[in-house]
């Protein structure tokens, strides 16, 4: 009989290590494939909306979401420290 008990934490650590071993050679292969594209063709990922749901487009080809002007009404309050905010709104 084996007296060693495999806990969930140990199991996850073993699976993560195995996944890292498998993914490491793939990462190098993908890096060489990605380097064949010219620097000017590379784009940053953008956040967009499709069917009223946000999504991240890693290719950078989607139209980025830019919030309309005037929708940042809470930005001024966000810049206040907690003490300043509570002095203006003591019951908030």
HELIX and SHEET records of a PDB file:
HELIX    1   1 UNK A    8  UNK A   34  1                                  27    
HELIX    2   2 UNK A   39  UNK A   41  5                                   3    
HELIX    3   3 UNK A   75  UNK A   78  1                                   4    
HELIX    4   4 UNK A   82  UNK A   88  1                                   7    
SHEET    1   A 2 UNK A  46  UNK A  50  0                                        
SHEET    2   A 2 UNK A  53  UNK A  57 -1                                        
END                                                                             
